[in-house]
Amino acid sequence: MDEFWPVPDALAYLAGRWRVARAVRDLSSGEEGEFTGVTVFERSAGAGLVHRESGTFVWRGAARPAERTLRFLPGAGPGSAEVRFADGRPFHDLDLTSGRCVADHPCAADLYRGEFTVRDAHRWRTVWRVGGPAKDLLLVTDYTRDGADGD
């Protein structure tokens, strides 16, 4: 995708309920899985948004419930955010001002490299490439605003 949709206010853009479809591929084994569910970005009691994701993860033929919580705090400017784990540890910075952002997160000896692309007012995507001695994964997640028309 060569064109991106600039986001002047990242937290306002993300707020609300999104349908989630994630493809997970282990590049070393070739195994594939998928996650389907919802992500809700709600205003937190303090500043920013609380991101709650829940759904079903299917891996090796077994389906199980999965969930995670992140915090999106105001960043250096309105188009940006500081993304943190539920316990407050830093995850990565996010700047959607241009509609595209690349972020890194070192995790032990592995490196998570994420690319975030905003397609329009109702659709965005993340692509995480995870590489290192413990992991060799590709995670592609499409988010569609709940209630949005179109494909």
C-alpha positions in Angstrom: 0.0 0.0 0.0 1.6 3.3 -1.1 -0.9 5.8 0.3 -1.6 6.4 3.9 -4.3 8.3 5.7 -2.7 11.0 8.0 -4.0 11.0 11.6 -3.9 14.4 13.3 -5.1 13.0 16.7 -4.0 9.4 17.3 -6.0 8.9 20.6 -9.2 10.4 19.0 -8.8 8.2 16.0 -8.3 5.0 18.0 -11.1 5.6 20.5 -14.0 3.1 20.1 -14.6 -0.5 19.2 -12.7 -2.3 16.4 -13.1 -5.8 14.9 -9.7 -7.6 14.8 -8.4 -10.3 12.4 -4.8 -11.4 13.0 -2.8 -13.9 11.0 0.1 -15.5 12.9 2.9 -17.3 11.0 5.9 -19.1 12.5 8.4 -18.5 9.8 10.8 -21.3 11.0 8.1 -24.1 11.1 5.6 -22.7 8.6 2.8 -23.2 11.1 -0.1 -20.7 10.9 -2.7 -19.5 13.3 -5.3 -16.8 13.6 -6.9 -14.5 16.2 -10.3 -13.0 15.7 -12.0 -10.8 18.2 -12.5 -7.1 19.2 -10.3 -4.3 20.5 -11.9 -1.6 22.6 -10.1 1.7 23.2 -11.7 3.4 26.2 -10.8 6.6 27.9 -8.9 5.8 31.0 -9.4 7.4 34.4 -6.2 9.3 33.9 -4.9 10.5 30.5 -5.0 8.4 27.3 -6.8 5.2 26.4 -7.0 1.7 27.7 -6.8 -0.9 24.9 -8.6 -4.2 25.7 -8.4 -7.0 23.1 -10.3 -10.2 23.5 -11.2 -13.0 21.2 -10.3 -16.5 20.1 -6.8 -17.7 19.1 -6.5 -20.8 17.0 -3.1 -22.5 16.9 -2.3 -26.1 15.9 -6.0 -26.8 15.6 -6.8 -25.7 19.1 -9.1 -22.7 19.8 -8.7 -20.9 23.1 -9.8 -17.5 24.5 -7.1 -14.8 24.4 -6.9 -11.3 25.7 -4.5 -8.5 26.4 -4.5 -5.0 27.7 -2.3 -2.1 26.7 -2.3 1.6 27.6 -2.0 4.4 25.0 -0.9 7.6 26.7 -0.6 11.0 25.0 2.7 11.3 23.0 4.8 14.3 22.1 2.1 15.6 19.8 -1.5 15.0 19.0 -0.8 12.5 16.3 1.3 10.4 18.6 1.0 8.1 21.6 3.2 6.2 24.1 2.1 2.6 24.1 2.7 0.7 27.4 2.0 -2.7 28.7 -0.9 -3.1 31.3 1.7 -2.9 34.1 3.1 0.4 32.8 6.3 -0.9 31.2 7.1 0.9 27.9 6.2 -1.0 24.7 6.8 1.5 21.9 6.1 5.0 20.6 3.4 5.5 17.9 3.2 8.4 15.6 0.4 8.3 13.1 0.7 11.9 11.8 1.7 10.7 8.4 -0.5 7.6 8.5 2.5 5.3 8.8 4.8 4.4 11.7 7.6 1.9 12.3 8.4 1.0 15.9 10.9 -1.4 17.6 10.6 -3.2 20.9 13.5 -5.3 22.1 12.3 -8.3 24.2 15.2 -10.2 25.7 17.3 -11.3 22.7 14.4 -11.0 20.3 13.4 -7.8 18.4 9.8 -6.9 17.6 9.6 -4.5 14.6 6.1 -3.1 14.0 4.7 -1.2 11.0 1.5 0.6 11.5 -0.5 1.9 8.5 -3.7 3.8 8.5 -5.9 3.1 5.4 -8.8 5.4 6.1 -11.1 6.6 8.9 -12.3 3.1 9.6 -9.3 0.7 8.8 -5.7 0.3 10.0 -3.2 -2.5 10.0 -0.2 -3.6 12.1 2.5 -5.9 10.8 4.9 -7.2 13.5 8.0 -9.1 12.5 9.5 -10.9 15.5 13.0 -12.2 15.1 15.7 -13.6 17.3 16.9 -16.8 18.9 13.5 -17.6 20.6 11.1 -16.4 17.9 10.7 -16.1 14.1 7.2 -14.8 13.6 5.1 -12.6 11.4 1.8 -11.2 12.8 -0.5 -9.2 10.5 -3.5 -7.6 12.1 -6.3 -5.8 10.4 -8.6 -3.5 12.4 -12.0 -2.4 11.1 -14.1 0.1 13.1 -17.1 -1.7 14.5 -20.2 -0.6 12.5 -18.1 0.7 9.5 -19.5 0.0 6.1 -17.4 -1.4 3.2 -15.0 -4.2 2.8 
